[in-house]
Amino acid sequence: MSIEIKVSSGKLSHLLPEFEQERASLILVQFAGEGLNGVHLQSVESATSGLLSRRIDNDGFDPKYKQSKVLDTALDVVGLDKIILVGLGARSKLTPDGLRSVLAEAFVEARDTAGSEHLIFPLIDVDLRGFTVEQFAQVVAEYAVLADYEPNHRKTREWRDEGATTHFKSVTLLCSRSTLKAAKAGAEFGQRLAEATCLARNLVNEPGDVKTPTWLAKQALMMAAKTEGVVNCRILKKAEIEKLKMGGFLGVNRGSDEPPVLIELSYDPESGATEDVVGLVGKGITYDTGGYNVKDSVSMHDMKMDMGGAAAVIGAMSLMPVIKPRFSVRAVIAATDNAISNKAMQQGDVLTSMSGLTIEVGHTDAEGRLTLADALHYVQEKCGAKRVVDLATLTGDVETALGVYTTGIFGNDERFTRLYLKAAKAAGEPAHELPLDEMYRDENKGDFADLTNDGAGPGHTIAAWFLFEFIKDGVSWIHADIAGTAFRTPSNAFGVEPKGGTGVGVRTLAHLLGSL
């Protein structure tokens, strides 16, 4: 069920009676050292006849950064249930990323502690440089939807004495009349960003026995259909893939009973296709056993997430009706699982990629770069992309380098890379550029073929150099290694990112495509 996001410029006292039957909770953010001087806090004081100050006097509250408190009311104010106070800390120290963290805290507190279904959120002037009311409304709507997300699952009951999870039904943003238009635009965009991210999360969280390449293709077709012709979807089956001579892609699929599919998503502006084409490529390994170099049980446990790049690309393409880039966009996903059978590729096999480059299989669990090699060539050769971004859950080494909260970025064009990092910052998805040190490029040189897929050295860098071999001269390229950031385990789930798929990359791509 989707959340109803509303924006109102009316007074709080006039809004609360609308929730007489199903009471609403207020989320109030407060700066340290400023007391109840804010306009939004004073309006609450007025609407509740001083209830806020009485509760704070009685219960206490210190608005330090990310401090939160749920205040009970006497239910004597029509429509009002609880008040969730969230501290922003010192006004001078608050950053956009800090605001996002506070909002995550606020919505999780509202859902899990206060058990609220209807929320009212008065927007305030947070006085952040370059952060407008529209952007604030966007992030509020975005984080409300993201915080309310519950992984798609097969549960049939609550566990023992645990109650059912509360979900938001509505979130109403309060603003001034002068900012109503901007707040509405921001809230609508924020909700769409979050819903696209949740689409990607659902795709990642689907179990591997359901999530075949054919199933993923159907999801892409359904997404495209919902755009009512803005995005078109073309599915290439195994015979067509064989005609394209995608040897890397087919080599990975060799051990599977499930046929591979190549998914191509296309967007053109209303004026028609443009020569300027941006290509998106998402790694689409629907389940990864590691092949004959089989993963251990711990490493294999969450390998339904190995198509996180594909999920991000599908989610981003669902936003084309909202972003409406002035240029053509083509997205390509080479979808297959990496299974084990007597037909599976072996170490020492030599595969011929679509580009003509030959690849010696040095490790069957370095399969992602084999499928990406063909997808990257296809998006340039067949789609005409001159700027390309690939997203892939590619290496464990990127997690060693940057942890699980920052995506590793490689690029061959400084300006394009800067734009991507700027988009990641605007999206609140931390990313860090890693160096493509020339000294490591030769590590991918094969003994019995042009390349090997298990070059020695820092794994994330070696993998990036491998992909670079399939980028044509003059093409600007970014590789985002999301192996650490695409999936949350119980130990590293936090804020608006629960256990399972995070949908990382969707919002960054949206901001990037909207800014080019």
C-alpha positions in Angstrom: 0.0 0.0 0.0 1.5 3.4 -1.0 1.6 6.2 1.5 -0.5 9.3 0.7 1.8 12.3 0.7 0.0 15.6 1.1 1.1 19.2 1.3 -0.9 21.9 3.0 -0.4 25.6 3.8 -3.3 25.7 6.2 -3.0 26.2 10.0 -2.4 23.2 12.2 -5.5 24.0 14.2 -7.5 23.7 11.0 -5.8 20.5 9.9 -6.0 18.4 13.1 -9.8 18.0 13.0 -9.5 16.1 9.7 -7.9 13.3 11.8 -10.7 13.1 14.4 -11.4 9.4 13.7 -7.8 8.2 13.1 -5.6 10.5 15.1 -2.3 11.9 13.7 1.1 12.3 15.3 3.2 15.4 14.9 6.9 15.2 14.0 8.7 18.3 15.3 12.4 19.0 14.7 14.1 21.4 17.0 17.5 23.1 17.0 19.6 23.1 20.2 19.6 26.3 22.2 16.6 27.8 20.4 13.8 26.6 22.7 10.3 26.8 21.2 11.0 30.0 19.3 10.5 28.5 15.8 7.3 29.4 13.9 6.3 25.7 13.6 6.8 25.1 17.3 4.8 28.2 18.2 1.9 27.0 16.0 1.9 23.7 17.8 1.8 25.6 21.1 -1.1 27.6 19.9 -3.1 24.7 18.5 -2.6 22.6 21.6 -3.0 25.4 24.2 0.6 25.1 25.5 0.6 21.3 25.5 4.1 21.1 24.0 5.8 23.2 26.6 4.0 21.4 29.4 5.1 18.0 28.1 8.7 19.1 27.7 8.7 20.6 31.2 7.3 17.4 32.5 9.3 14.9 30.4 12.3 16.9 29.5 14.0 17.1 26.1 17.5 18.1 25.0 17.5 18.7 21.2 21.0 17.4 20.6 21.8 16.0 17.2 19.6 12.9 16.5 18.1 12.9 20.0 14.5 11.9 19.8 11.6 11.5 22.2 7.9 10.5 21.9 5.6 12.7 24.0 2.2 11.3 24.9 -0.8 13.6 24.9 -3.9 13.5 27.0 -5.9 13.0 23.8 -7.8 16.2 24.6 -6.8 17.9 21.4 -9.0 16.8 18.5 -7.1 14.7 16.0 -3.7 14.7 17.9 -2.2 11.4 19.1 1.5 11.8 19.9 4.3 14.3 19.4 7.7 13.0 18.2 10.4 15.5 19.0 13.7 15.1 17.1 16.8 17.2 17.9 18.8 18.7 15.0 21.7 19.9 17.2 23.3 23.3 16.6 21.9 25.1 13.6 25.3 26.1 12.4 26.6 22.5 12.4 23.7 20.9 10.5 24.5 19.6 7.0 22.2 18.1 4.3 23.5 14.6 5.1 23.0 15.3 8.8 19.4 16.4 8.1 18.8 13.1 6.2 20.1 11.1 9.2 17.8 13.1 11.5 14.8 12.4 9.3 15.6 8.7 9.2 15.6 8.8 13.0 12.3 10.7 13.1 10.4 8.4 10.8 11.7 5.2 12.4 10.8 6.6 15.8 7.3 7.5 14.5 6.6 4.1 13.1 8.3 1.7 15.6 8.0 3.6 18.9 5.0 5.8 18.5 3.1 3.3 16.3 1.8 6.2 14.1 -0.2 5.7 10.9 -0.9 9.3 10.1 1.9 11.9 10.4 2.0 15.7 10.2 5.4 17.2 9.5 5.7 21.0 9.6 8.5 22.1 7.3 10.9 24.6 8.7 13.6 26.9 7.3 16.7 24.9 8.2 18.9 27.6 6.8 21.2 25.2 5.0 23.2 26.7 2.2 21.9 25.5 -1.1 19.1 23.5 0.5 15.7 24.9 -0.5 12.2 24.3 0.7 11.6 22.1 -2.3 14.6 20.0 -1.5 13.6 19.8 2.2 10.1 18.6 1.2 11.6 16.1 -1.2 13.8 14.5 1.4 10.9 14.4 3.9 8.6 12.6 1.5 11.5 10.4 0.3 12.5 9.3 3.8 9.0 8.7 5.0 8.5 6.2 2.2 11.9 4.6 2.6 11.5 4.3 6.4 8.2 2.6 6.0 9.5 0.0 3.6 9.2 -3.6 4.7 11.0 -6.3 2.7 8.8 -8.4 0.5 8.6 -11.7 2.3 6.7 -15.0 2.8 5.8 -14.5 6.5 2.3 -15.7 7.4 2.2 -14.7 11.1 3.8 -12.5 13.7 6.6 -14.2 15.7 5.5 -15.3 19.2 4.6 -12.1 21.2 5.7 -9.6 18.5 3.0 -7.4 17.2 2.4 -6.5 13.6 4.6 -3.7 12.2 2.8 -0.4 11.9 2.8 1.3 8.5 2.2 4.9 7.5 -1.1 5.6 5.8 -0.5 9.4 5.2 2.1 12.1 5.7 1.1 15.7 5.6 3.7 18.4 5.1 2.8 21.8 6.5 4.3 24.9 4.8 3.6 28.6 4.2 1.5 29.8 1.3 4.6 31.3 -0.4 6.4 27.9 -0.5 3.3 25.7 -1.2 4.1 25.2 -4.9 7.8 24.4 -4.2 6.9 22.0 -1.4 4.4 20.2 -3.5 6.9 19.7 -6.3 9.6 18.5 -3.9 7.2 16.1 -2.1 6.0 14.6 -5.4 9.6 14.1 -6.6 10.8 12.7 -3.3 7.9 10.1 -3.2 8.7 9.0 -6.7 12.4 8.6 -5.9 11.6 6.5 -2.9 9.1 4.3 -4.7 11.6 3.6 -7.5 14.2 2.7 -4.8 11.6 0.4 -3.2 11.0 -1.2 -6.5 14.7 -2.0 -6.7 14.7 -3.3 -3.2 11.8 -5.7 -4.0 13.7 -7.0 -7.0 16.8 -7.7 -4.9 14.8 -9.3 -2.0 13.0 -11.8 -4.2 14.3 -15.3 -3.5 16.5 -17.0 -6.1 14.1 -19.8 -6.8 11.6 -17.3 -8.1 14.1 -14.7 -9.5 15.1 -16.4 -12.7 16.4 -14.3 -15.7 13.0 -14.7 -17.3 11.2 -13.5 -14.2 13.5 -10.4 -14.1 12.7 -9.7 -17.7 9.0 -9.8 -16.9 9.5 -7.3 -14.1 11.3 -4.9 -16.6 8.4 -5.3 -19.0 5.9 -4.5 -16.3 7.9 -1.4 -15.2 8.0 -0.2 -18.8 4.3 -0.8 -19.3 3.5 1.4 -16.3 5.3 4.3 -18.0 2.7 4.2 -20.8 5.2 4.3 -23.6 7.8 6.6 -22.1 10.1 3.6 -21.6 10.2 0.7 -24.0 11.5 -2.8 -23.2 13.0 -5.3 -25.6 13.9 -8.8 -24.4 16.5 -10.8 -26.4 16.4 -14.5 -25.8 19.2 -17.1 -26.0 19.2 -17.6 -29.8 19.5 -13.8 -30.3 22.3 -13.6 -27.7 24.1 -16.4 -29.5 23.8 -14.5 -32.8 25.4 -11.5 -31.1 28.3 -13.8 -30.1 28.2 -12.8 -26.4 30.6 -15.5 -25.3 31.3 -14.1 -21.9 27.6 -13.9 -21.1 26.8 -17.3 -22.5 29.8 -18.8 -20.7 28.4 -17.8 -17.3 25.0 -19.2 -18.3 26.4 -22.5 -19.5 25.9 -24.4 -16.2 22.2 -23.3 -15.8 18.9 -24.8 -16.8 17.5 -21.3 -16.9 18.0 -19.5 -20.2 19.7 -16.1 -20.3 18.0 -13.0 -21.4 19.3 -9.6 -22.5 17.1 -6.8 -21.3 17.2 -3.5 -23.2 15.3 -0.5 -21.8 15.0 2.6 -24.0 13.9 6.2 -23.4 13.8 9.0 -25.9 12.6 12.6 -25.3 9.4 13.7 -26.9 11.3 15.3 -29.8 12.7 11.8 -30.7 15.9 9.9 -30.4 19.1 11.9 -30.0 22.7 11.3 -31.1 23.6 11.9 -27.5 23.0 8.6 -25.8 23.6 7.8 -22.1 24.0 4.1 -21.4 23.3 2.3 -18.1 24.5 -1.2 -17.5 23.4 -3.2 -14.5 25.0 -6.5 -13.4 22.2 -9.1 -13.5 23.4 -12.3 -11.9 20.1 -13.5 -10.4 21.9 -16.0 -8.1 25.6 -16.7 -7.8 26.9 -20.0 -6.5 30.4 -19.1 -7.5 30.4 -21.9 -10.1 33.1 -24.6 -9.7 35.0 -22.1 -7.5 31.9 -22.5 -5.2 31.3 -20.0 -2.5 31.2 -21.1 1.2 27.9 -21.1 2.9 28.3 -17.7 4.5 29.3 -16.0 1.3 26.5 -17.7 -0.7 23.8 -16.9 1.8 22.7 -13.6 0.3 23.6 -14.1 -3.3 20.1 -13.4 -4.5 21.4 -9.8 -4.2 24.0 -10.2 -7.0 21.7 -8.4 -9.4 21.6 -5.2 -7.3 23.0 -3.3 -10.3 20.2 -4.5 -12.6 17.7 -3.6 -9.9 19.1 -0.1 -9.7 18.9 0.4 -13.4 15.3 -0.8 -13.6 14.4 1.5 -10.8 16.1 4.5 -12.4 14.4 3.8 -15.7 11.0 3.8 -14.0 11.7 7.5 -13.2 12.0 8.6 -16.9 8.5 10.1 -16.9 9.5 12.3 -14.0 13.0 13.2 -14.9 12.4 13.6 -18.7 16.1 13.9 -19.8 16.7 15.9 -23.0 18.8 13.0 -24.4 18.2 9.3 -25.1 18.9 6.7 -22.5 19.5 3.0 -23.0 19.8 0.5 -20.2 21.2 -3.0 -20.7 21.1 -6.0 -18.4 22.7 -9.3 -19.2 20.6 -11.6 -16.9 21.6 -15.1 -15.9 22.4 -17.1 -12.8 25.8 -18.7 -12.2 25.0 -22.3 -11.5 27.0 -25.5 -11.2 26.5 -28.5 -13.5 28.5 -30.8 -15.7 28.1 -28.1 -18.4 29.3 -25.2 -16.4 32.4 -23.2 -17.4 35.7 -24.4 -15.9 39.0 -22.8 -15.0 41.1 -22.6 -18.2 38.2 -22.3 -20.6 38.6 -19.5 -23.2 35.6 -17.4 -24.0 35.2 -15.0 -26.9 33.4 -11.9 -26.0 31.1 -9.9 -28.3 33.9 -7.4 -28.8 36.2 -10.1 -30.1 38.5 -10.1 -27.2 39.2 -13.5 -25.8 39.0 -14.3 -22.0 40.6 -17.1 -20.1 38.5 -18.2 -17.2 40.8 -18.1 -14.2 38.1 -18.1 -11.6 34.4 -19.1 -12.1 33.3 -16.8 -9.3 34.6 -13.7 -11.2 31.6 -14.1 -13.5 30.1 -10.7 -13.2 32.8 -9.0 -15.3 32.2 -11.6 -18.0 28.6 -10.7 -18.4 29.3 -7.0 -18.0 32.0 -7.1 -20.8 29.3 -8.1 -23.3 26.7 -5.7 -21.9 29.1 -2.8 -22.0 30.1 -3.6 -25.6 26.4 -3.9 -26.6 25.3 -0.6 -25.1 28.1 1.2 -27.1 28.0 -0.8 -30.3 24.2 -1.4 -30.7 22.8 1.5 -28.7 25.4 4.2 -29.6 26.1 5.2 -26.0 28.9 7.8 -25.6 28.6 8.1 -21.9 28.2 4.9 -19.9 27.6 4.1 -16.2 27.7 0.5 -15.0 26.6 -0.6 -11.5 27.6 -3.9 -10.2 27.9 -6.0 -7.0 31.3 -6.9 -8.3 34.0 -7.4 -5.6 34.4 -8.0 -1.9 37.5 -5.9 -2.0 35.6 -2.7 -2.4 33.9 -3.4 0.9 37.3 -3.9 2.5 38.5 -0.6 1.1 35.4 1.6 1.9 33.1 -0.4 4.2 29.4 -1.1 3.6 28.1 2.5 3.5 30.2 4.0 0.7 30.1 3.0 -3.0 33.4 2.8 -4.8 33.6 4.7 -8.1 36.1 4.4 -11.0 36.0 6.5 -14.1 38.0 7.5 -17.2 36.6 11.0 -17.5 37.3 13.5 -14.7 34.3 15.8 -15.5 31.8 12.9 -15.8 33.1 11.3 -12.6 32.7 14.7 -10.8 29.1 14.9 -12.0 28.4 11.4 -10.8 29.9 12.1 -7.3 27.9 15.4 -7.2 24.7 13.4 -8.0 25.5 10.8 -5.3 25.9 13.6 -2.7 22.6 15.2 -3.8 21.0 11.8 -3.4 22.4 11.1 0.0 24.2 8.0 -1.3 27.8 8.2 -0.2 30.3 7.5 -2.9 34.1 7.8 -3.2 36.4 7.8 -6.2 39.1 5.1 -6.2 42.2 5.3 -8.4 42.7 3.4 -11.6 46.4 3.0 -11.1 48.0 2.2 -14.5 50.4 -0.2 -12.9 47.6 -2.7 -12.3 46.2 -2.8 -15.8 48.6 -5.5 -17.1 47.4 -7.9 -14.3 44.5 -8.7 -16.5 46.8 -9.9 -19.3 46.0 -13.6 -20.1 48.5 -16.4 -20.8 46.3 -18.3 -23.3 43.9 -15.5 -24.2 43.8 -11.7 -24.5 42.6 -11.4 -20.9 42.1 -13.4 -17.7 39.3 -12.7 -15.3 41.3 -13.3 -12.2 44.2 -10.8 -12.4 46.3 -10.4 -9.3 46.2 -7.3 -7.1 43.6 -5.2 -5.4 40.4 -6.9 -6.6 38.2 -3.9 -7.0 40.9 -2.1 -9.1 41.7 -5.2 -11.2 38.0 -5.7 -11.9 37.6 -2.1 -13.0 40.5 -2.3 -15.3 39.0 -5.5 -16.8 35.8 -3.6 -17.6 37.8 -0.7 -19.0 39.2 -3.0 -21.7 35.6 -3.1 -23.2 35.2 0.7 -23.3 35.8 2.3 -26.7 38.1 5.2 -27.2 36.2 8.5 -26.7 33.5 7.0 -24.5 33.1 8.5 -21.0 32.7 5.7 -18.4 31.9 5.2 -14.8 32.0 2.0 -12.9 30.2 1.9 -9.5 31.1 -1.1 -7.4 28.1 -1.5 -5.0 29.0 -4.9 -3.5 29.2 -3.4 -0.1 26.2 -1.0 -0.3 23.6 -3.0 -2.2 22.5 -5.2 0.7 22.1 -4.9 4.4 22.6 -7.8 6.9 21.0 -7.6 10.4 24.4 -6.3 11.7 24.6 -3.3 9.4 21.0 -2.4 8.7 20.4 1.2 9.9 18.1 4.2 9.5 15.9 3.9 6.3 17.9 0.9 5.1 16.4 -2.3 6.7 17.6 -5.8 6.2 17.9 -6.8 2.5 18.3 -4.8 -0.6 18.9 -1.1 -0.3 18.2 0.1 -3.8 21.4 2.0 -3.9 22.1 3.7 -7.1 18.6 4.5 -8.1 18.5 8.0 -6.7 22.1 8.8 -7.7 21.2 7.8 -11.3 18.1 9.9 -11.1 20.0 13.0 -10.0 22.7 12.4 -12.6 20.3 12.0 -15.5 18.4 15.1 -14.3 21.5 17.2 -14.2 23.3 16.3 -17.5 
